[in-house]
Amino acid sequence: MRVLMPVPDRDFDVTEVAVPWRLLTDAGHDVIFATERAGTRPACDPRLLTGVLFGRLGAAEEPRRFYEELSRSEEFASTVGWADLAPEAFDGLILPGGHAPGMRQFLGSEVLQRKIGGFWELNRPVGAICHGVVVLARARTGAGGRSVLFHRRTTCLPKYLERSAYLATAWRLGRYYRTYPAYVEDEVRAALAAPDTQFARGPRVLSARGTAADDTHAFVVQDGNYLSARWPGDAYLFGRRFCEMLEAAGGA
C-alpha cells in the first residue's frame, strides 16, 4: 500500500520520520515523501543526530541508523510537491513532528492543509505524532469549516513536556523548543468540540521511551481511522499500530 508522508525541507524529528518509515517499508508498504517543492531532498533537525545539549536529548542510536538508511534511499530524493498531491492516490497518511524553526513551513502551509483535508474525507488511515497533530488541528473539512479533529479523540505533544524541554534548554538555545508562542496542546485542544473528554494526555513521562521491543512507556490514541501519538518515545508503537490499521483497511 502507498503511504504519504509530507515533511518540511528541514528540521523534522529524526525518530518520528525514520521509525515509521522503517516499520512500514519492512511490512512491504511504499512510503512517498512530499515537500513543498517536488524533488527537494529534505533534512532532519541536525541537533537530534548529535544531541541537543551536551550530547543529550537527541535521537536514540537505532532511529539515527534508520535515518541514515532513509537519507540514502531513492524515495527521499524524489519527493512530490505538496500542490501536486492527489489524495486519492494514497492508502494512508502520516504527519510527523519536530519543533525546530524549519517545521513552520510544514505546520503553516495552507496548501498542505487543504490536501490533508481532502485526504481526511476519504476515511483512510491517518496518523499524526507530536507537532504533526497541529496540521490536523488547522486542516478543515467542507462541513462548517471546522477542524477535521472537531469530533475526534486525540493526543499530541503534552504541554508539560514542551515546557520542560524549553525551560531546561532556553539558557543555551533560546526558543528552540517553542515552535510557536502557543503550546501544541493548547492549539489542539482549541480545535476540539469537547477538549476535556476528547483530549488524552497519556501517562506522565519525561525521558523513558518506548522501544522496538518494549511499549511500556509508549502511548497512542486510536479513534477509528485516526491514530495519534505524543512524542518520539511513542514512535515504535505508533508505527506498528499504523501498519495494523493499513492491513485492516486493505482487507476491508
C-alpha positions as CSV (number, residue, x, y, z in Angstrom):
1,M,0.0,0.0,0.0
2,R,1.1,3.6,-0.6
3,V,1.6,5.8,2.4
4,L,2.1,9.6,2.1
5,M,4.4,11.3,4.5
6,P,4.7,15.1,4.0
7,V,7.8,16.8,5.6
8,P,9.3,20.3,5.6
9,D,12.6,21.0,3.8
10,R,14.4,20.8,7.1
11,D,14.1,20.3,10.9
12,F,11.7,17.4,11.2
13,D,12.2,14.9,14.0
14,V,14.5,12.1,13.2
15,T,12.7,9.4,15.2
16,E,9.1,10.4,14.2
17,V,10.0,10.1,10.5
18,A,12.6,7.3,10.4
19,V,11.0,4.8,12.7
20,P,7.5,4.7,10.9
21,W,9.3,4.7,7.5
22,R,11.4,1.6,8.6
23,L,8.4,-0.3,10.0
24,L,6.2,0.5,7.0
25,T,8.8,-0.5,4.4
26,D,9.7,-3.6,6.4
27,A,6.0,-4.5,6.2
28,G,6.0,-4.2,2.4
29,H,4.4,-0.7,2.1
30,D,5.7,2.1,-0.1
31,V,6.3,5.5,1.7
32,I,6.1,8.5,-0.6
33,F,7.6,11.7,0.8
34,A,6.3,15.1,-0.1
35,T,8.0,18.5,0.3
36,E,6.8,22.0,-0.7
37,R,8.6,21.8,-4.0
38,A,9.0,18.5,-5.8
39,G,12.5,17.0,-5.9
40,T,13.7,18.6,-2.7
41,R,15.8,16.3,-0.6
42,P,14.7,17.1,3.0
43,A,16.9,17.0,6.1
44,C,16.1,16.4,9.7
45,D,16.9,18.6,12.7
46,P,20.7,18.2,12.9
47,R,20.8,18.7,16.6
48,L,18.9,15.4,17.1
49,L,21.7,13.5,15.4
50,T,24.4,14.7,17.8
51,G,22.5,15.6,20.9
52,V,20.6,18.8,21.6
53,L,22.6,19.8,24.6
54,F,25.9,18.4,25.8
55,G,25.2,15.3,23.7
56,R,21.8,14.6,25.3
57,L,18.1,14.9,24.3
58,G,18.8,13.6,20.8
59,A,17.5,10.6,18.9
60,A,18.5,7.1,20.1
61,E,21.0,5.0,18.2
62,E,18.6,2.8,16.2
63,P,16.4,5.7,14.9
64,R,19.6,7.5,13.9
65,R,20.7,4.5,11.9
66,F,17.3,4.2,10.3
67,Y,17.6,7.9,9.3
68,E,21.0,7.3,7.7
69,E,19.4,4.5,5.6
70,L,16.4,6.7,4.7
71,S,18.7,9.6,3.7
72,R,20.3,7.4,1.1
73,S,17.0,6.0,-0.2
74,E,15.5,6.7,-3.6
75,E,12.2,7.9,-2.2
76,F,14.0,10.6,-0.2
77,A,15.5,12.1,-3.3
78,S,12.3,12.0,-5.4
79,T,9.8,13.9,-3.3
80,V,6.4,15.0,-4.6
81,G,5.3,18.6,-4.3
82,W,2.5,19.5,-1.9
83,A,0.5,21.3,-4.6
84,D,0.7,18.3,-6.9
85,L,-0.7,15.7,-4.4
86,A,-3.7,13.7,-5.4
87,P,-5.1,12.4,-2.0
88,E,-7.0,9.5,-3.7
89,A,-3.6,8.1,-4.9
90,F,-2.6,7.1,-1.3
91,D,-3.9,4.5,1.1
92,G,-2.6,6.1,4.2
93,L,-1.2,9.4,5.6
94,I,1.4,10.1,8.3
95,L,2.1,13.5,9.7
96,P,5.4,13.5,11.7
97,G,6.5,16.2,14.1
98,G,9.5,18.3,15.0
99,H,9.9,21.5,16.9
100,A,12.8,23.4,15.4
101,P,12.1,26.6,13.3
102,G,12.1,24.8,9.9
103,M,8.9,23.0,10.9
104,R,6.8,26.2,10.4
105,Q,7.0,25.7,6.7
106,F,5.1,22.4,7.1
107,L,2.8,23.3,10.0
108,G,1.7,26.6,8.4
109,S,1.1,25.6,4.8
110,E,-2.4,26.3,3.7
111,V,-1.8,24.3,0.5
112,L,-0.9,21.2,2.6
113,Q,-3.8,21.7,5.0
114,R,-6.2,21.7,2.0
115,K,-4.7,18.5,0.6
116,I,-4.9,16.8,4.1
117,G,-8.5,17.9,4.5
118,G,-9.2,16.2,1.2
119,F,-7.4,13.0,2.3
120,W,-9.3,13.1,5.6
121,E,-12.6,12.9,3.8
122,L,-11.6,9.7,2.1
123,N,-11.8,8.0,5.5
124,R,-8.5,6.2,5.1
125,P,-5.9,5.7,7.8
126,V,-4.3,8.9,9.1
127,G,-1.6,9.1,11.7
128,A,-0.1,12.1,13.4
129,I,2.6,12.4,16.1
130,C,3.7,15.3,18.2
131,H,3.6,18.6,16.3
132,G,2.1,16.7,13.3
133,V,-1.3,16.8,15.1
134,V,-1.2,20.6,14.7
135,V,-1.5,20.2,10.9
136,L,-4.8,18.3,11.5
137,A,-6.0,20.9,14.0
138,R,-5.5,23.5,11.3
139,A,-7.0,21.4,8.4
140,R,-10.6,21.9,7.7
141,T,-13.4,19.9,6.1
142,G,-16.3,21.2,4.0
143,A,-18.7,20.8,6.9
144,G,-18.8,24.2,8.5
145,G,-15.1,24.8,8.2
146,R,-14.3,23.1,11.4
147,S,-11.1,21.3,12.2
148,V,-11.0,17.7,11.0
149,L,-10.4,16.9,14.6
150,F,-13.5,18.6,15.9
151,H,-15.3,15.4,16.9
152,R,-12.2,13.1,17.3
153,R,-10.3,11.8,20.3
154,T,-6.6,12.7,20.1
155,T,-3.3,13.2,21.8
156,C,-0.3,15.3,20.9
157,L,2.8,16.7,22.5
158,P,1.7,17.4,26.1
159,K,2.2,20.9,27.4
160,Y,4.3,19.7,30.4
161,L,6.8,18.0,28.0
162,E,7.1,21.0,25.7
163,R,7.5,23.4,28.7
164,S,10.0,21.2,30.4
165,A,12.2,20.9,27.3
166,Y,12.1,24.7,26.8
167,L,12.9,25.5,30.5
168,A,15.8,23.1,30.5
169,T,17.5,24.5,27.4
170,A,16.4,28.1,27.0
171,W,19.5,29.4,28.7
172,R,21.6,28.0,25.8
173,L,19.2,27.5,22.9
174,G,16.6,30.3,23.4
175,R,13.2,29.3,21.9
176,Y,14.5,26.2,20.1
177,Y,11.8,24.1,21.8
178,R,9.0,26.6,21.3
179,T,7.9,26.4,17.7
180,Y,5.0,28.9,18.3
181,P,4.0,31.2,21.2
182,A,1.1,28.8,21.8
183,Y,1.8,25.4,23.2
184,V,0.9,22.5,20.9
185,E,-1.5,21.0,23.4
186,D,-3.4,24.4,23.7
187,E,-3.8,24.7,19.9
188,V,-5.0,21.1,19.5
189,R,-7.5,21.4,22.4
190,A,-8.9,24.6,21.0
191,A,-9.8,22.6,17.8
192,L,-11.9,20.1,19.6
193,A,-15.6,20.2,20.4
194,A,-15.2,18.9,24.0
195,P,-11.4,19.0,24.8
196,D,-11.9,17.7,28.4
197,T,-13.2,14.4,27.1
198,Q,-11.6,14.2,23.6
199,F,-8.0,15.1,24.6
200,A,-5.9,12.3,26.1
201,R,-2.6,13.4,27.7
202,G,-1.4,9.9,28.5
203,P,0.8,8.8,31.3
204,R,3.3,11.3,32.5
205,V,6.8,10.8,31.1
206,L,10.0,12.9,31.0
207,S,12.7,10.6,29.5
208,A,11.5,7.0,29.4
209,R,10.7,5.9,25.8
210,G,9.1,3.0,24.1
211,T,11.5,0.9,22.0
212,A,11.4,-1.7,19.3
213,A,10.9,-4.4,22.0
214,D,9.1,-2.6,24.8
215,D,6.0,-0.5,24.7
216,T,5.8,0.0,28.5
217,H,6.4,3.8,28.2
218,A,4.6,4.4,24.9
219,F,1.1,5.8,24.4
220,V,-1.1,6.3,21.4
221,V,-4.8,7.1,20.8
222,Q,-6.8,5.4,18.1
223,D,-10.2,6.8,17.1
224,G,-11.5,4.9,14.1
225,N,-9.2,5.5,11.2
226,Y,-7.2,8.2,13.1
227,L,-4.1,7.4,15.2
228,S,-2.2,10.0,17.3
229,A,0.9,9.9,19.5
230,R,2.7,12.3,21.8
231,W,6.4,12.4,21.0
232,P,9.4,10.4,19.7
233,G,9.1,8.0,22.7
234,D,5.9,6.7,21.1
235,A,7.2,6.2,17.6
236,Y,7.6,2.4,17.6
237,L,4.1,1.7,18.9
238,F,2.8,4.4,16.6
239,G,4.4,2.8,13.6
240,R,3.3,-0.7,14.5
241,R,-0.3,0.3,15.2
242,F,-0.4,2.3,11.9
243,C,0.7,-0.8,10.0
244,E,-2.1,-2.7,11.6
245,M,-4.6,-0.1,10.5
246,L,-3.4,-0.2,7.0
247,E,-3.7,-4.0,6.9
248,A,-7.2,-3.8,8.3
249,A,-8.2,-1.2,5.8
250,G,-6.8,-3.2,3.0
251,G,-8.7,-6.3,4.0
252,A,-12.0,-4.4,4.5
